[in-house]
């Protein structure tokens, strides 16, 4: 079971990622193999830079896997053909609310 500190760090990261997705530049090109917008890695890097204790490279790679897996599932369930960063930001808002409820 994750500790309170771990959950809070994840929620903070999601909040920073959501902010980056909503307020930074986007590249609308879509990478099929990566299942996400090409600018996603940059948004993740920006979010990580704002954490008091940034994620390591390995943790960031794992976060990327989780986010792209979530995108793939979202594509299937919501029948989205090419998810944009704004759609991802909306999904993250839902994840933050769920995480806060779980705390």
NORVENGI-V176052 format. One record per backbone hydrogen bond with DSSP energy under -1.0 kcal/mol. NH is the residue of the N-H (numbers start at 0). CO is the residue of the C=O. E is the energy in kcal/mol with one decimal. If there is no record, write none. Layout:
nh:NH co:CO e:E
nh:NH co:CO e:E
//
This chain:
nh:6 co:2 e:-2.4
nh:7 co:3 e:-2.6
nh:8 co:4 e:-2.1
nh:9 co:5 e:-2.1
nh:10 co:6 e:-2.7
nh:11 co:7 e:-2.7
nh:12 co:8 e:-2.5
nh:13 co:9 e:-2.5
nh:14 co:10 e:-2.4
nh:15 co:11 e:-2.6
nh:16 co:12 e:-2.8
nh:17 co:13 e:-2.8
nh:18 co:14 e:-2.3
nh:19 co:15 e:-2.5
nh:20 co:16 e:-2.8
nh:21 co:17 e:-1.9
nh:22 co:18 e:-2.0
nh:23 co:19 e:-1.7
nh:30 co:35 e:-2.0
nh:34 co:30 e:-1.1
nh:35 co:30 e:-1.2
nh:37 co:28 e:-2.0
nh:39 co:36 e:-1.6
nh:42 co:38 e:-2.0
nh:43 co:39 e:-2.5
nh:44 co:40 e:-2.3
nh:45 co:41 e:-2.5
nh:46 co:42 e:-2.3
nh:47 co:43 e:-2.3
nh:48 co:44 e:-2.0
nh:50 co:47 e:-1.5
nh:59 co:55 e:-2.7
nh:60 co:56 e:-2.4
nh:61 co:57 e:-2.0
nh:62 co:58 e:-2.7
nh:63 co:59 e:-2.5
nh:64 co:60 e:-2.1
nh:65 co:61 e:-2.4
nh:66 co:62 e:-2.9
nh:67 co:63 e:-2.7
nh:68 co:64 e:-2.3
nh:69 co:65 e:-2.4
nh:70 co:66 e:-2.4
nh:71 co:67 e:-2.4
nh:72 co:68 e:-2.3
nh:73 co:69 e:-2.5
nh:74 co:70 e:-2.7
nh:75 co:71 e:-2.0
nh:76 co:72 e:-2.9
nh:77 co:73 e:-2.8
nh:87 co:83 e:-2.0
nh:88 co:84 e:-2.6
nh:89 co:85 e:-2.1
nh:90 co:86 e:-2.0
nh:91 co:87 e:-2.7
nh:92 co:88 e:-2.1
nh:93 co:89 e:-1.5
nh:94 co:90 e:-2.0
nh:95 co:91 e:-3.0
nh:96 co:92 e:-2.2
nh:97 co:93 e:-2.1
nh:98 co:94 e:-2.7
nh:99 co:95 e:-2.9
nh:100 co:96 e:-1.9
nh:101 co:97 e:-2.0
nh:102 co:98 e:-1.5
//
